[in-house]
Amino acid sequence: MLVRQLDALLHGPADGLPRALRDLFAALPGDGPAADGGAGDGGAADGGAGDGGAADAAAVLTGALPTLPAARQPHVVLALGLLADSEDPDVLAVLGKAVPEYLALLPGAGRPLSRALLHLLGHFPEHRARIVEACRDAGVGPGEMSRLERALADLDPAAPVIGRVWPAPLAWPLSARERAGHLEWARSLPAAAVAAAWHNDTRTLHAYAGARALWAAESGRDAPATASEPTPPAAPAASVPRPAAGSGPAGWERFAGTLCCPHCRSPLAAEGGGARCTGCAAVYEVRRGRLDLGADSGPGEAMARVAAAHYESALRPAVLRLTGGNWDGALTPDDEDRYLRASVRPAPGPIVDVGCGPGRWTAVLAAAFGQDRVIALDSSPAMLDRVGALLPDVLRLRGDALRLPFTDASVGAVNCWNTLQALPDPALAITEAARCLRPGGTFTLLTFRPSPDPVYAHFQRRLTVATFDPGEVISWLTSAGLTVTDTTTPGTLLLLTATRNPDRAR
């Protein structure tokens, strides 16, 4: 059994609790919650895989919990939550029997302990009614309750609700029409895909609860209420009107010397209100005021239509908190604005916002350099519709970040903000951006790096948002002919600026 690690967590010096938790995590059989390929080594000398060490550890920790000093309990409950994350049936059976004991700790629990308990309790759907009642009686807030209730819910194959739970179901106020459309999409998926999505959604909610609990226990603070607790909306968020098909000029002709066919890179010629490739003769239409260059938005477009209205208010901030470690709001949207305004130094030519989403950062670029100079590129029509409503004079392109529709050395600056981690080949995306940049033009980037803390990195991985080693990203930039001029790493965020080398051979 994990005798040494358990003794340190239960009886060691109080200032050694963070280290004791991580030592236990690293020594857990099967690589510490094995479901995500965690940071351990497959078993310590006194607790190898397959010897029942994890279930025994769960029993020891649970038995000691009621008698421990209050200051020690949050870390012990965090350890129990990590054991539950393993989804090992034997471990869950031990922990499930102790649910009444965990619930007994809720009344009067301080924030760190209550956060840790919410993470742990979300793993026992067989005790759903009892857990929900106890948490309501303890005054758990509406956002946390919506997260907990969904974590404990069973999948209804006839009416699957998948995707729209992050960071809490309360963050997704939908109209009846939006709900019906989302349900139609979910029912169109294979049963196995729905079940996998449901399971992944549950894991993301566990990850959010666990990371928040860890931050509270080790910072001595709780995340600000406005940043962590969605509140019940008065009504569904207003939808942005979608332009009628074919309405409004795409305005792409003003960039005719820059745009090209994404497939063969030949120039485009105007044809019938759209564009035709002068090389391979591919035809590209203008739809709802955007030039559609054939990017495949894939099955995720149904989710994008629902998510677009909630992206900036709920979804992106939650990802920055969990994946970026931004629980205390150290990096604000205003900070991001300032970074872009200070860092984007375009060479002559258009400024491209790659993976523009609903246009939050496109608007910053447009305010600084003018809408007529900015190009918004995304694979999602729903996101581009929102950009059009916000910035009607910005050229909108439905395109692929891995096959940018720009000629070599024709673009003044490229911005890739909170996008790299969503791309299937991030190195290629950087190479493409560098190819298009004019000498001296800037490339700006916001993405995420893995936490050096193995426990926090475990929670990052369960959200399945990619993280990057800064050195690896810098090597991609350097290989693509860019020189890094700034690296900023608040929390586990990664902000970079690079400049296109003027002497790179073509």
Buried (B, 14 or more C-beta within 10 A) or exposed (E): BBBBBBEBBBEBEEEEBBEBBBBBBBBBBBBBBBBBEBBBEBBBEBBBBEBEBBBBBBBBBBEBBEEBEEEBBBBBBBBBBBBBBBBBEEBBEBBBBBBEEBBEBBEEBBBBBBBBBBBBBBBBEEBBEBBBEBBEEBEBBBBBBBBBBBBBBEBEEEEBBBBBBBBBBBBBBBBEEBBEBBBEBBEEBEEEBBBEBBBBBBBBBBBBBBBBBBBBBBEEEBBEEEBBBBEEBEEBBEBBEBBEEEEBEBBBBEBEEBBBBBBEBBBBEEEEEBBBBBBEEBEBBBBBBBBBBBBEBEEEBBBBBBBBBBBBEBBBBBBBBBBBBBBBBEBEBEBBBEBBEEBBBBBEBBBBBBBBBBBBBBBBBBEBBEBEBBBBBBBBBBBBBBBBBBBEEBBBBBBBBBBBBBBEBBBBBBBBBBBBBBBEEBBBBBBBBBBBBBEBBBBBBBBBBBBEBBBBBBBBBBBEBBBBEBEEBBEBBBEBBBBBEBBBEBBBBBBBBBBBBEEBEE
